[in-house]
Amino acid sequence: MYRKPRRILLKFGSGILTRPRANALDDKQFRGLTTDVAQLVRGGCECIIVSSGAVAAGMRVVGLKERPLDLTTGQACAAVGQSKMMHLYASMFAKHQLNVAQLLLTHSDLDSRTRHQNAKNTLRRLLECKNVVPVINENDSVAVEELRFGDNDRLSAEVAVLAEAELLIMLTSVDGLMDHAGKRIPMIADIADAARFVRT
């Protein structure tokens, strides 16, 4: 028998949140996603978002058409883009009488016992509010490994464990799961099959 999850973590990738080739956040996508999340919250679910998109959101402001290759420029884009992205989340969720809370984390924050517990306590308290949707991103302006290696997939998994989420949903524009050699796997039949390709 299916039981509705009480706490859901949703990971939104940059490709889902931005307009292709425009280096801009996609208002229509944000509207649809925030409406869906608001519906889940009204239905009694506690929702947490791990959101990519800050670097892409800041690129136009910094004057770039292509994703920056150097770390400092990428961090500058993230610093500018994070506030633009959070403003859009806040305005879209406000239409549903919901507020947002921004949490910027690094993997080292979650590796530290004290900071891990502080993050867990903060998330728990925010979810108790019932009218707040926590939006988490890697702290790109200081997290070297995130900008070099790519995305928030690992962070979303770590936060799902931290928050004791019952369901993790990852929305991405990536073509599929890759094997250890970087080759796309055409079909995965079940979780056990997918687990063979997970690296920790």
C-alpha positions in Angstrom: 0.0 0.0 0.0 1.3 3.4 -1.0 1.9 6.0 1.8 2.2 9.6 0.9 5.7 10.9 1.9 5.6 13.4 4.7 8.9 15.2 3.8 10.2 15.6 0.2 13.4 17.0 -1.1 13.3 18.3 -4.6 16.5 19.0 -6.6 16.1 21.5 -9.5 19.0 21.5 -11.9 20.2 24.6 -13.8 18.9 23.2 -17.1 15.4 23.1 -15.7 15.5 26.6 -14.3 17.1 28.6 -17.1 16.2 29.4 -20.7 18.5 27.7 -23.1 21.1 30.0 -24.7 19.7 33.0 -22.9 21.7 32.8 -19.7 18.6 33.8 -17.8 16.2 32.3 -15.3 13.0 31.0 -16.8 10.0 32.7 -15.1 7.6 30.2 -16.6 9.5 27.2 -15.2 9.7 28.9 -11.8 6.0 29.6 -11.8 5.1 26.0 -12.7 7.6 24.5 -10.2 6.6 26.8 -7.3 2.9 26.1 -8.0 3.5 22.4 -7.8 5.5 22.7 -4.6 2.8 24.9 -3.1 0.2 22.2 -3.9 2.3 19.6 -2.1 2.7 21.9 0.9 -1.1 22.5 1.0 -1.5 18.8 0.9 0.5 18.4 4.1 4.0 17.6 2.7 7.0 19.3 4.0 9.1 20.4 1.0 12.8 21.3 0.8 14.4 22.5 -2.5 18.0 22.1 -3.5 18.4 24.6 -6.3 21.1 25.0 -8.9 21.1 28.0 -11.2 23.0 30.8 -9.4 26.0 30.8 -11.8 23.7 30.8 -14.9 21.6 33.6 -13.4 24.6 35.8 -12.8 26.3 35.3 -16.1 24.4 38.1 -18.0 25.1 40.6 -15.2 28.8 39.8 -15.3 28.7 40.1 -19.2 29.2 36.5 -20.2 27.6 34.4 -22.9 29.3 31.1 -22.0 29.7 29.5 -18.6 33.0 30.8 -17.1 36.0 28.5 -17.0 38.0 30.3 -14.3 37.0 29.8 -10.7 36.9 33.5 -9.7 34.5 34.5 -12.5 32.3 31.5 -11.7 32.2 32.5 -8.1 31.4 36.1 -9.1 28.5 34.9 -11.3 27.2 32.8 -8.4 27.3 35.7 -5.9 25.3 37.9 -8.3 23.0 35.1 -9.5 22.1 33.7 -6.1 20.2 36.9 -5.0 18.4 37.1 -8.4 17.3 33.4 -8.1 16.1 33.8 -4.5 14.2 36.9 -5.4 12.4 35.0 -8.1 11.6 32.1 -5.7 10.3 34.5 -3.1 8.0 36.4 -5.5 6.6 33.1 -7.0 6.0 31.5 -3.6 4.4 34.7 -2.2 1.6 34.2 -4.7 0.8 31.0 -2.7 1.2 32.7 0.7 4.5 30.9 1.2 7.8 32.3 2.3 11.3 31.1 1.4 14.4 30.6 3.5 17.9 30.6 2.0 20.5 28.1 3.2 23.9 28.1 1.6 26.0 25.1 2.4 29.2 23.4 1.5 30.1 19.8 1.8 32.5 20.8 4.6 29.5 22.3 6.5 27.9 18.9 6.5 31.2 17.1 7.4 31.6 19.2 10.5 29.6 17.6 13.4 28.6 20.9 14.9 27.7 22.6 11.7 25.8 19.5 10.5 23.7 19.5 13.7 23.1 23.3 13.3 21.9 22.8 9.7 19.7 20.0 10.8 18.2 22.0 13.7 17.6 25.0 11.4 15.9 22.9 8.7 13.7 21.2 11.3 12.6 24.6 12.8 11.9 26.1 9.3 9.7 23.1 8.4 7.8 23.5 11.7 6.7 26.9 10.4 4.5 25.3 7.8 4.5 28.4 5.6 8.3 28.4 4.7 10.0 26.5 1.9 13.7 26.1 2.5 15.8 26.7 -0.6 19.3 25.3 -0.4 22.2 25.8 -2.7 25.9 25.0 -2.5 27.7 28.1 -1.3 29.2 28.6 -4.8 31.1 31.7 -4.0 33.4 29.8 -1.6 32.9 26.1 -2.6 35.8 25.3 -4.9 34.8 21.7 -5.6 31.2 22.6 -6.6 32.3 24.9 -9.3 34.9 22.6 -10.6 32.9 19.4 -10.6 29.5 20.4 -11.6 26.2 20.2 -9.8 24.2 19.8 -6.6 23.4 16.1 -7.0 25.7 15.0 -4.1 24.5 18.0 -1.9 20.9 17.0 -2.5 21.6 13.4 -1.4 23.4 14.6 1.7 20.6 17.1 2.6 18.0 14.4 2.1 19.7 12.3 4.7 20.3 15.3 7.0 16.6 16.3 6.8 15.4 12.7 7.0 13.4 13.2 3.8 11.3 10.2 2.8 11.6 11.0 -0.9 14.3 12.7 -3.1 13.2 13.9 -6.5 15.8 15.2 -8.9 14.6 17.2 -11.9 17.4 17.5 -14.5 17.9 18.1 -18.2 20.7 15.6 -18.3 20.2 12.8 -20.8 20.4 10.0 -18.3 22.5 8.0 -15.9 26.1 7.5 -16.9 28.4 4.5 -16.1 31.9 4.9 -14.5 33.4 5.5 -18.0 31.0 8.3 -18.8 28.9 6.3 -21.2 25.1 6.8 -21.1 23.1 3.8 -19.7 20.1 3.3 -22.0 17.8 1.7 -19.4 17.7 1.1 -15.6 15.1 -1.4 -14.5 15.2 -0.8 -10.7 17.0 0.9 -7.9 19.3 -2.0 -7.3 20.4 -1.8 -10.9 21.1 1.9 -10.6 23.0 1.5 -7.3 25.8 -0.4 -9.2 26.8 2.9 -10.8 26.7 5.1 -7.7 30.1 6.4 -6.5 30.6 7.7 -3.0 
